[in-house]
Amino acid sequence: MMSVNPAFGGQSFIENTYAKVKKLKALFQRKNANILIEMDLGVTNKKAKIQVKLLPI
């Protein structure tokens, strides 16, 4: 899942990405799918800690 707008490096993380990932995770769980969700770009150490707590699979 892209967490920044594509095209340029060094962009800030888009906070709405959390909501998108939650929806995607819920869909996978409903379908009983064993799929990993990966985040790309804009992830700092602080954001990574939040994601690990928020989105464990």
Distance bins in CASP14 RR format, pairs under 12 A and 6 or more apart:
PFRMAT RR
TARGET T0000
AUTHOR 0000-0000-0000
RMODE 2
METHOD distances of the structure
MODEL  1
1 13 0 0 0 0 0 1 0 0 0 0 0
1 14 0 0 0 0 0 1 0 0 0 0 0
1 16 0 0 0 0 0 1 0 0 0 0 0
1 17 1 0 0 1 0 0 0 0 0 0 0
1 18 0 0 0 0 0 1 0 0 0 0 0
1 19 0 0 0 0 0 1 0 0 0 0 0
1 20 1 0 0 1 0 0 0 0 0 0 0
1 21 1 0 1 0 0 0 0 0 0 0 0
1 22 0 0 0 0 0 1 0 0 0 0 0
1 23 0 0 0 0 0 1 0 0 0 0 0
1 24 1 0 0 1 0 0 0 0 0 0 0
1 25 0 0 0 0 0 1 0 0 0 0 0
1 35 0 0 0 0 0 1 0 0 0 0 0
1 36 0 0 0 0 0 1 0 0 0 0 0
1 37 1 0 0 1 0 0 0 0 0 0 0
1 38 1 0 0 1 0 0 0 0 0 0 0
1 39 1 0 1 0 0 0 0 0 0 0 0
1 40 1 0 0 1 0 0 0 0 0 0 0
1 41 0 0 0 0 1 0 0 0 0 0 0
1 42 0 0 0 0 0 1 0 0 0 0 0
1 43 0 0 0 0 0 1 0 0 0 0 0
1 51 0 0 0 0 0 1 0 0 0 0 0
1 55 0 0 0 0 0 1 0 0 0 0 0
2 9 0 0 0 0 0 1 0 0 0 0 0
2 11 0 0 0 0 0 1 0 0 0 0 0
2 13 0 0 0 0 0 1 0 0 0 0 0
2 14 0 0 0 0 1 0 0 0 0 0 0
2 16 0 0 0 0 0 1 0 0 0 0 0
2 17 1 0 0 1 0 0 0 0 0 0 0
2 20 0 0 0 0 1 0 0 0 0 0 0
2 21 0 0 0 0 0 1 0 0 0 0 0
2 37 0 0 0 0 0 1 0 0 0 0 0
2 38 0 0 0 0 0 1 0 0 0 0 0
2 39 0 0 0 0 1 0 0 0 0 0 0
2 40 1 0 1 0 0 0 0 0 0 0 0
2 41 1 0 0 1 0 0 0 0 0 0 0
2 42 0 0 0 0 1 0 0 0 0 0 0
2 43 0 0 0 0 0 1 0 0 0 0 0
3 10 0 0 0 0 0 1 0 0 0 0 0
3 11 0 0 0 0 1 0 0 0 0 0 0
3 12 0 0 0 0 1 0 0 0 0 0 0
3 13 1 0 1 0 0 0 0 0 0 0 0
3 14 1 0 1 0 0 0 0 0 0 0 0
3 15 0 0 0 0 1 0 0 0 0 0 0
3 16 0 0 0 0 1 0 0 0 0 0 0
3 17 1 0 1 0 0 0 0 0 0 0 0
3 18 0 0 0 0 1 0 0 0 0 0 0
3 19 0 0 0 0 0 1 0 0 0 0 0
3 20 0 0 0 0 1 0 0 0 0 0 0
3 21 0 0 0 0 1 0 0 0 0 0 0
3 37 0 0 0 0 0 1 0 0 0 0 0
3 38 0 0 0 0 0 1 0 0 0 0 0
3 39 1 0 1 0 0 0 0 0 0 0 0
3 40 1 0 0 1 0 0 0 0 0 0 0
3 41 1 0 1 0 0 0 0 0 0 0 0
3 42 1 0 1 0 0 0 0 0 0 0 0
3 43 1 0 0 1 0 0 0 0 0 0 0
3 44 0 0 0 0 0 1 0 0 0 0 0
3 47 0 0 0 0 1 0 0 0 0 0 0
3 48 0 0 0 0 0 1 0 0 0 0 0
3 50 0 0 0 0 0 1 0 0 0 0 0
3 51 0 0 0 0 1 0 0 0 0 0 0
3 55 0 0 0 0 0 1 0 0 0 0 0
4 10 1 0 0 1 0 0 0 0 0 0 0
4 11 1 1 0 0 0 0 0 0 0 0 0
4 12 1 0 0 1 0 0 0 0 0 0 0
4 13 1 0 0 1 0 0 0 0 0 0 0
4 14 1 0 0 1 0 0 0 0 0 0 0
4 15 0 0 0 0 0 1 0 0 0 0 0
4 16 0 0 0 0 0 1 0 0 0 0 0
4 17 0 0 0 0 1 0 0 0 0 0 0
4 39 0 0 0 0 1 0 0 0 0 0 0
4 40 0 0 0 0 1 0 0 0 0 0 0
4 41 1 0 1 0 0 0 0 0 0 0 0
4 42 1 0 1 0 0 0 0 0 0 0 0
4 43 0 0 0 0 1 0 0 0 0 0 0
4 44 0 0 0 0 0 1 0 0 0 0 0
4 47 0 0 0 0 0 1 0 0 0 0 0
5 11 1 0 0 1 0 0 0 0 0 0 0
5 12 0 0 0 0 1 0 0 0 0 0 0
5 13 0 0 0 0 0 1 0 0 0 0 0
5 14 1 0 0 1 0 0 0 0 0 0 0
5 16 0 0 0 0 0 1 0 0 0 0 0
5 17 0 0 0 0 0 1 0 0 0 0 0
5 40 0 0 0 0 0 1 0 0 0 0 0
5 41 0 0 0 0 1 0 0 0 0 0 0
5 42 0 0 0 0 0 1 0 0 0 0 0
6 14 0 0 0 0 0 1 0 0 0 0 0
6 40 0 0 0 0 1 0 0 0 0 0 0
6 41 0 0 0 0 1 0 0 0 0 0 0
6 42 0 0 0 0 0 1 0 0 0 0 0
7 41 0 0 0 0 0 1 0 0 0 0 0
8 41 0 0 0 0 1 0 0 0 0 0 0
8 42 0 0 0 0 0 1 0 0 0 0 0
9 40 0 0 0 0 0 1 0 0 0 0 0
9 41 1 0 0 1 0 0 0 0 0 0 0
9 42 0 0 0 0 1 0 0 0 0 0 0
10 41 1 0 0 1 0 0 0 0 0 0 0
10 42 1 0 0 1 0 0 0 0 0 0 0
10 43 0 0 0 0 0 1 0 0 0 0 0
10 44 0 0 0 0 0 1 0 0 0 0 0
11 17 0 0 0 0 0 1 0 0 0 0 0
11 40 0 0 0 0 0 1 0 0 0 0 0
11 41 1 0 0 1 0 0 0 0 0 0 0
11 42 1 0 0 1 0 0 0 0 0 0 0
11 43 0 0 0 0 0 1 0 0 0 0 0
11 44 0 0 0 0 0 1 0 0 0 0 0
12 41 0 0 0 0 0 1 0 0 0 0 0
12 42 1 0 0 1 0 0 0 0 0 0 0
12 43 0 0 0 0 0 1 0 0 0 0 0
12 44 0 0 0 0 1 0 0 0 0 0 0
12 47 0 0 0 0 1 0 0 0 0 0 0
13 21 0 0 0 0 0 1 0 0 0 0 0
13 39 0 0 0 0 1 0 0 0 0 0 0
13 40 0 0 0 0 0 1 0 0 0 0 0
13 41 0 0 0 0 1 0 0 0 0 0 0
13 42 1 0 1 0 0 0 0 0 0 0 0
13 43 1 0 0 1 0 0 0 0 0 0 0
13 44 1 0 0 1 0 0 0 0 0 0 0
13 45 0 0 0 0 0 1 0 0 0 0 0
13 46 0 0 0 0 1 0 0 0 0 0 0
13 47 1 0 1 0 0 0 0 0 0 0 0
13 48 0 0 0 0 0 1 0 0 0 0 0
13 50 0 0 0 0 1 0 0 0 0 0 0
13 51 0 0 0 0 1 0 0 0 0 0 0
14 20 0 0 0 0 1 0 0 0 0 0 0
14 21 0 0 0 0 0 1 0 0 0 0 0
14 39 0 0 0 0 0 1 0 0 0 0 0
14 40 0 0 0 0 0 1 0 0 0 0 0
14 41 0 0 0 0 1 0 0 0 0 0 0
14 42 0 0 0 0 1 0 0 0 0 0 0
14 43 0 0 0 0 0 1 0 0 0 0 0
14 47 0 0 0 0 0 1 0 0 0 0 0
15 21 0 0 0 0 0 1 0 0 0 0 0
15 42 0 0 0 0 0 1 0 0 0 0 0
15 47 0 0 0 0 1 0 0 0 0 0 0
15 50 0 0 0 0 0 1 0 0 0 0 0
15 51 0 0 0 0 0 1 0 0 0 0 0
15 54 0 0 0 0 0 1 0 0 0 0 0
16 22 0 0 0 0 0 1 0 0 0 0 0
16 23 0 0 0 0 0 1 0 0 0 0 0
17 23 0 0 0 0 0 1 0 0 0 0 0
17 24 0 0 0 0 0 1 0 0 0 0 0
17 37 0 0 0 0 0 1 0 0 0 0 0
17 38 0 0 0 0 0 1 0 0 0 0 0
17 39 1 0 0 1 0 0 0 0 0 0 0
17 40 0 0 0 0 0 1 0 0 0 0 0
17 41 0 0 0 0 0 1 0 0 0 0 0
17 42 0 0 0 0 1 0 0 0 0 0 0
17 43 0 0 0 0 1 0 0 0 0 0 0
17 47 0 0 0 0 1 0 0 0 0 0 0
17 50 0 0 0 0 0 1 0 0 0 0 0
17 51 0 0 0 0 1 0 0 0 0 0 0
17 54 0 0 0 0 0 1 0 0 0 0 0
17 55 0 0 0 0 0 1 0 0 0 0 0
18 24 0 0 0 0 0 1 0 0 0 0 0
18 25 0 0 0 0 0 1 0 0 0 0 0
18 37 0 0 0 0 0 1 0 0 0 0 0
18 39 0 0 0 0 1 0 0 0 0 0 0
18 43 0 0 0 0 0 1 0 0 0 0 0
18 47 0 0 0 0 1 0 0 0 0 0 0
18 50 1 0 0 1 0 0 0 0 0 0 0
18 51 1 0 0 1 0 0 0 0 0 0 0
18 53 0 0 0 0 0 1 0 0 0 0 0
18 54 1 0 0 1 0 0 0 0 0 0 0
18 55 1 0 0 1 0 0 0 0 0 0 0
19 25 0 0 0 0 0 1 0 0 0 0 0
19 26 0 0 0 0 0 1 0 0 0 0 0
19 54 0 0 0 0 0 1 0 0 0 0 0
19 55 0 0 0 0 0 1 0 0 0 0 0
20 26 0 0 0 0 0 1 0 0 0 0 0
20 27 0 0 0 0 0 1 0 0 0 0 0
20 37 0 0 0 0 1 0 0 0 0 0 0
20 39 0 0 0 0 0 1 0 0 0 0 0
20 55 0 0 0 0 0 1 0 0 0 0 0
21 27 0 0 0 0 0 1 0 0 0 0 0
21 28 0 0 0 0 0 1 0 0 0 0 0
21 35 0 0 0 0 0 1 0 0 0 0 0
21 36 0 0 0 0 0 1 0 0 0 0 0
21 37 1 0 1 0 0 0 0 0 0 0 0
21 38 0 0 0 0 1 0 0 0 0 0 0
21 39 1 0 0 1 0 0 0 0 0 0 0
21 40 0 0 0 0 0 1 0 0 0 0 0
21 43 0 0 0 0 0 1 0 0 0 0 0
21 47 0 0 0 0 0 1 0 0 0 0 0
21 50 0 0 0 0 0 1 0 0 0 0 0
21 51 1 0 0 1 0 0 0 0 0 0 0
21 54 0 0 0 0 1 0 0 0 0 0 0
21 55 1 0 1 0 0 0 0 0 0 0 0
21 56 0 0 0 0 0 1 0 0 0 0 0
21 57 0 0 0 0 0 1 0 0 0 0 0
22 28 0 0 0 0 0 1 0 0 0 0 0
22 29 0 0 0 0 0 1 0 0 0 0 0
22 37 0 0 0 0 1 0 0 0 0 0 0
22 51 0 0 0 0 0 1 0 0 0 0 0
22 54 1 0 0 1 0 0 0 0 0 0 0
22 55 1 0 0 1 0 0 0 0 0 0 0
22 56 0 0 0 0 0 1 0 0 0 0 0
22 57 0 0 0 0 0 1 0 0 0 0 0
23 29 0 0 0 0 0 1 0 0 0 0 0
23 30 0 0 0 0 0 1 0 0 0 0 0
23 37 0 0 0 0 0 1 0 0 0 0 0
23 55 0 0 0 0 0 1 0 0 0 0 0
24 30 0 0 0 0 0 1 0 0 0 0 0
24 31 0 0 0 0 0 1 0 0 0 0 0
24 33 0 0 0 0 0 1 0 0 0 0 0
24 35 0 0 0 0 1 0 0 0 0 0 0
24 36 0 0 0 0 0 1 0 0 0 0 0
24 37 1 0 0 1 0 0 0 0 0 0 0
24 38 0 0 0 0 0 1 0 0 0 0 0
24 39 0 0 0 0 0 1 0 0 0 0 0
24 55 0 0 0 0 1 0 0 0 0 0 0
24 57 0 0 0 0 0 1 0 0 0 0 0
25 31 0 0 0 0 0 1 0 0 0 0 0
25 33 0 0 0 0 0 1 0 0 0 0 0
25 35 0 0 0 0 1 0 0 0 0 0 0
25 36 0 0 0 0 0 1 0 0 0 0 0
25 37 1 0 0 1 0 0 0 0 0 0 0
25 51 0 0 0 0 0 1 0 0 0 0 0
25 54 0 0 0 0 1 0 0 0 0 0 0
25 55 1 0 0 1 0 0 0 0 0 0 0
25 56 0 0 0 0 1 0 0 0 0 0 0
25 57 1 0 0 1 0 0 0 0 0 0 0
26 33 0 0 0 0 0 1 0 0 0 0 0
26 37 0 0 0 0 0 1 0 0 0 0 0
26 55 0 0 0 0 0 1 0 0 0 0 0
26 57 0 0 0 0 0 1 0 0 0 0 0
27 33 0 0 0 0 1 0 0 0 0 0 0
27 35 0 0 0 0 1 0 0 0 0 0 0
27 37 0 0 0 0 0 1 0 0 0 0 0
28 34 0 0 0 0 1 0 0 0 0 0 0
28 35 1 0 1 0 0 0 0 0 0 0 0
28 36 0 0 0 0 1 0 0 0 0 0 0
28 37 1 0 0 1 0 0 0 0 0 0 0
28 55 0 0 0 0 0 1 0 0 0 0 0
28 57 0 0 0 0 1 0 0 0 0 0 0
29 35 0 0 0 0 1 0 0 0 0 0 0
29 37 0 0 0 0 0 1 0 0 0 0 0
29 55 0 0 0 0 0 1 0 0 0 0 0
29 56 0 0 0 0 0 1 0 0 0 0 0
29 57 0 0 0 0 1 0 0 0 0 0 0
33 57 0 0 0 0 0 1 0 0 0 0 0
34 57 0 0 0 0 1 0 0 0 0 0 0
35 57 0 0 0 0 1 0 0 0 0 0 0
36 55 0 0 0 0 0 1 0 0 0 0 0
36 56 0 0 0 0 0 1 0 0 0 0 0
36 57 1 0 0 1 0 0 0 0 0 0 0
37 51 0 0 0 0 1 0 0 0 0 0 0
37 54 0 0 0 0 0 1 0 0 0 0 0
37 55 1 0 0 1 0 0 0 0 0 0 0
37 56 0 0 0 0 0 1 0 0 0 0 0
37 57 1 0 0 1 0 0 0 0 0 0 0
38 51 0 0 0 0 0 1 0 0 0 0 0
38 55 0 0 0 0 0 1 0 0 0 0 0
38 57 0 0 0 0 0 1 0 0 0 0 0
39 47 0 0 0 0 1 0 0 0 0 0 0
39 48 0 0 0 0 1 0 0 0 0 0 0
39 50 0 0 0 0 0 1 0 0 0 0 0
39 51 1 0 0 1 0 0 0 0 0 0 0
39 52 0 0 0 0 0 1 0 0 0 0 0
39 54 0 0 0 0 0 1 0 0 0 0 0
39 55 0 0 0 0 1 0 0 0 0 0 0
41 47 0 0 0 0 0 1 0 0 0 0 0
42 48 0 0 0 0 1 0 0 0 0 0 0
42 51 0 0 0 0 0 1 0 0 0 0 0
43 49 0 0 0 0 0 1 0 0 0 0 0
43 50 0 0 0 0 1 0 0 0 0 0 0
43 51 1 0 0 1 0 0 0 0 0 0 0
43 52 0 0 0 0 0 1 0 0 0 0 0
43 55 0 0 0 0 0 1 0 0 0 0 0
44 50 0 0 0 0 1 0 0 0 0 0 0
44 51 0 0 0 0 0 1 0 0 0 0 0
45 51 0 0 0 0 0 1 0 0 0 0 0
45 52 0 0 0 0 0 1 0 0 0 0 0
46 52 0 0 0 0 0 1 0 0 0 0 0
46 53 0 0 0 0 0 1 0 0 0 0 0
47 53 0 0 0 0 0 1 0 0 0 0 0
47 54 0 0 0 0 0 1 0 0 0 0 0
47 55 0 0 0 0 0 1 0 0 0 0 0
48 54 0 0 0 0 0 1 0 0 0 0 0
48 55 0 0 0 0 0 1 0 0 0 0 0
49 55 0 0 0 0 0 1 0 0 0 0 0
50 56 0 0 0 0 0 1 0 0 0 0 0
51 57 0 0 0 0 0 1 0 0 0 0 0
END
